Amino acid sequence: MKLNNQQRSILEKLRFAFENKKGNDEDVYKTTALGIKIIESYNRKCLWRLIEYIAFIIEYTFYPIRKYIDNKSIGIYQAKISMILEYLNIPYSIDVRKVKLNDRSIHDFVRIFKNRNNDNVIIKVMKKNEFDFNNNGEISHTKLKYFIEEYSRTTPTDNGFTYYFVFSTITAMHFCMEQFCD
């Protein structure tokens, strides 16, 4: 794939940010979460996340009237509300994008909001059988790609400069992606 100057610049910024925050942690789930965090931090600036938080607060406040919360993604990892609820073991049901809580409380609201930037929320999703790409230290690049594409909601019409392409480029040295390593 031939990159234009803007794409090359984006990759350089993201790779630099990833390398500066990576540290010595060799945990593949934490490394994957960091890659997602770097990309999402670039894609969703603070102001946009603030708007998402306000929308979530309004929806939670008006839950007794609406009877659902939209399953939007919030936080630095852009985790779905349902992912956070599942991580916190808060009972809920979902119908397409409508999340219905079995019991709504201020305590649960605080817990949801506190965990919006918790990497363990998406790590729990990564470890589900359908996504788990780490088999005793051996990385299945096919399953990793599947997880990233599902997480980012990549569509079949996306080509070239995709979320997975960006992710694999900035994390290549840590995962030894097949397109970069022999």
N, C-alpha and C positions, 0 to 999 in steps of 0.2 A: 504494500500500500504506500502510495506517495503522499507524504504529509505536506500540508501548506505551512507557511511560517507561523500562523496563529496556533495551529495544532501542535507544532513543534515547541512553541513557547509554553503552551499549557502543559505538555508532558514534562518539560524541563522544570517548571515550577512545582508540579506535583511530585516528581521524583525527588527533587531537593527537599521538599517538605517531608516526604516519607522517610528519606535517609536521616534527616535531622531528628525525627521523633522515634525512629525504630529502636534504638538502644540495643541491648544484648539479649532481649527476650527472644527465645527460639520457638515459642509456642505458635504453631501454625494458625490456630484459631485467633489468637491475639494479633498476629501479623495480618491476617485477612481482615479482621475488624479495623485495624489501623489503616489499611489500604482503602477500605470503604469510607472511613472517617475523613481521610485526606480528600478523596474525590467529592464526598458530600459537602465538606466544608468549602470547597471551591465552587460547587454548583449552587449551594444554598447559603447565601450570606446571612449575617446575623439579623438583619431587618426582616428578611423573608421568614426566618425561623420564629422571630417575635410575632409576626402575623399569624403563623400556624399556632403558636401557643395561645394567642388571644382567641382564635377561632375554637380551639379545644376548650378553653375555659368557658366560653359562651355556650358551646354545645353541652358541656357538662352541667352548667347552671340551668339550662332549659331542658334537661333530660326529662324531668317529670311531665313536661308538656309534649315534647317530641317523641319520647319513648325510645330513642336510640341516639347513638353517637356515630358519626361518620368514621369509618376505619381509615383515617388519614395517617400519613407518616409524619412523625414529629421528632425533634431532637437532632443532634449532630450526626447520628447514624441513620436518620430517617427510618426509624423502626415504626412499623404499623402499631396502632393502638392494640390490636388483637395480640401481637407479639409480646407487648409489655404486659397485658393482662395474663397471658399464658405463663410468662416468666414469673409473675407474682402469684400465680395460682388463684387468681380472682375469677370466679365462675362467670361465664358469659355465653351468649349464643350469637351467631352471625348469620345474616341473610344478605348475600352479595356484599355490600359495603356498610350495611347497618349493623352496628354492634349493640346488642341488648344485654344490659347487666342484670344479673339475678338480684343483686342488692346494690344500691348506690349509696355511698357514704363519702363524707369529706375526707375521712382517713384514707379510703381507696384513691380518691383524687390526688391527695398529697403523695401517696406511694407511686402512682402512675407518673406524676410530674417529676418526682425525684429520680425515677429510673429512665427518663427519656434519653439520657446520655450515657446509660450504662452499657458497656460493650458486652456484658454477660447476657443481655437480652438477645442480641443477634448471634452470640456464640451458642446459646441454647438452640436456636433455629438451625445453625450450621451442623449441630450434632445429631439432628433428626436423621433417621435411617435414609430417607430419600435424598438428603443433601450431604451427609457425612463423607468428606473427601479424604479423610486421614485414616488410613488403615495401618496401624502399628508403625507410624512414621513414614510410610509410603504415601505420597500424595497422588490421588487419582485426578489428573488434570481435567478429564471429562466431567467428573462430578463437581469439581471446583468451578468449571465453566458453567455447568448447569445451575449451581447455587448462585453464582454472580448474576447470571442472566435472569433467573427467577427473582432474585432480590432486587435487581435494578429494573425489572419489568421491561427488559429488552424486547422489542417487537421484531417480527420477521423482516420488516422493511428497513430496520436499522442495518446499515452496512458500513464497513470501513472503520471509522473512528467511533467504535462502540464503547460502552461501559467496560466490557470485558477486555477489549483491546487496551484501554487506558489502564485498567487494573493490572493486567498482566505485564504491561510495560513498566509501570512504576514499581512493581514487586518482583520483577524477573530474577534478580540476583538472589532473592530469598526463597523463591519457589522453583528456580531453574526451569522456567517455562519452556515447553518443547520448541517454540519458535525461536528461542534465544540460546538454548543449550543443546549440545549434541547428546 
